[in-house]
Amino acid sequence: MSTKVSESTGYVSNVQMSAIGYVMAAIIAIVMLPVFPVVVLVWLLWRVFVAGDDVEPSYETWRNDPNRLRPSPPEPETDDEDED
């Protein structure tokens, strides 16, 4: 006989699913261990030969840049209607 929704006891931990999740995480970690040194070597070679040392833009460098476009103060409004 099935349990009615109104008689549900709420959240119950699912030990079987947790165990399967931990087993899968362990299998993935074991499989990835031999690949880890290769990934590190490729990353290091990329950093040495491909990646440039570009200066990361920041607010301070933008603010102190003498060639940046600075806004001019607004011009005062003139009443063209009074001149008629």
Helices and strands as residue ranges (DSSP letters): G 5-7, H 15-32, H 36-49, H 59-63, G 81-83
